[in-house]
Amino acid sequence: MQRKIRYAGATAAPNHRTIAEGASVGPRGIALMRRALVARGPYRLDRNRDREAVEHVLVAGFVTRDRADENTVFLTESGRAFLDRLARAH
């Protein structure tokens, strides 16, 4: 039996659920994104609750980390669109 070797440039399948599959960002993630929106640029993760929530929001693709400082995040266009849809839903 031959073993299947993955192509070196292939992307690995995610081992987590994405937002499209119903994964939740949660209320802390939404609050983090709102604070990043108000900051209008880089947002520094100063609170422990932000550090706990950032992983869920990163997986969803709503924020990106600054390469120079892992405690700084930027809200992405999809994050802005998510907050806009959320605001219009209520």
GIDA-V311267 format. One record per backbone hydrogen bond with DSSP energy under -0.5 kcal/mol. CO is the residue of the C=O (numbers start at 1). NH is the residue of the N-H. Records with the same first field share a line. If there is no record, write none. Layout:
CO: NH / NH
This chain:
3: 5
4: 6
7: 10
18: 21 / 23
19: 22
25: 29
26: 30
27: 31
28: 32
29: 33
30: 34
31: 35
32: 36
33: 37
34: 38
35: 39
36: 40 / 41
37: 40
43: 73
44: 46
47: 51
48: 52
49: 53
50: 54
53: 56 / 57
54: 58
55: 59
56: 60
57: 61 / 62 / 63
58: 61
62: 76
64: 74
69: 66 / 72
71: 45
72: 66
73: 43
74: 64
76: 80
77: 81
78: 82
79: 83
80: 84
81: 85
82: 86
83: 87
84: 88
85: 89
86: 90
